[in-house]
Amino acid sequence: MIIKIANIDTDELSIYHKLRDNAFSADNSFIADSPKVVNMLLGTDIEVKSILATQEYYDEFHQLLVDSKVPKQYLVTKAEMQKIVGHKIHHNCMMHGIRPKQTPLENLDENIIMLDEITSTENIGSIARSAAALGVGSYLLPKQGPHPFGRRALRVSMGHVSMLKTHLYDDIFVTINSLKKLGYRIFAAEVTPDSTPLQELKTPQKWVLLMGHEGKGISQEILSICDEVVTIEMQKGIKSFNVGVAASIMMYQLKCGYK
């Protein structure tokens, strides 16, 4: 049911202002924005609490909203929406949802993309989008870093993070050792004197690709417990790719390498 808002300062809409980029509430609420992202999420099992949108959005996607059975659909003008969120926006739709539960480590897929201390929310979203596109179905991230359901990460991933099984870990050393016991081979993406060129990599059935910090890379302590260090062959004088680009190239090669 569409609810026309007479007072934009109502408590029911405050969550759209409070939950900025990487903020969440005690009940794991998150905010997504833009029609492409919201519509993608409406096609999943994610619990949707409400939508805040203009009449144009409701008219264009009427059937999707009927099928999705969103409990509350708030109607506002774009100007009112901007006042609610507190800044200028370039879309006409937002969604309040509940983050899906984490997948236990032992229930992740055979191919996993894992992050170590990546700080950019945009990179979190970009890597998620590439993983979904390439069929790498599981995403391992540190608890202390940006969350894949942060508003900007969701937007950059175009909502495709919802297609991945996600798990947030506390201790990278404990987690890597647990993955080894589960039969995964751990590949660390780093440039070292003895790293394996990507084109020479032999791909097993179960693997984890670990990507490091955008500037510092992966520490020697972590590299020492990985099974193999892998690097992308580059032209002389070029030190590295953007971490999102590097992850995409490596995931593609790993997916194609296993026969």
ZIGIMO-V259354 format. One record per helix or strand of 2 or more residues. SS is the DSSP state (h for helix, s for strand). FROM is the first residue (numbers start at 1). LEN is the number of residues. If there is no record, write none. Layout:
# ZIGIMO-V259354
SS,FROM,LEN ; SS,FROM,LEN
This chain:
# ZIGIMO-V259354
s,2,3 ; h,11,3 ; h,15,4 ; s,29,5 ; h,35,8 ; s,47,7 ; h,55,6 ; h,62,7 ; s,73,3 ; h,78,8 ; s,93,6 ; h,105,3 ; s,111,5 ; h,121,14 ; s,138,5 ; h,151,6 ; h,160,4 ; s,165,5 ; h,172,10 ; s,185,5 ; s,196,2 ; h,198,3 ; s,207,5 ; h,220,4 ; s,228,4 ; h,243,15
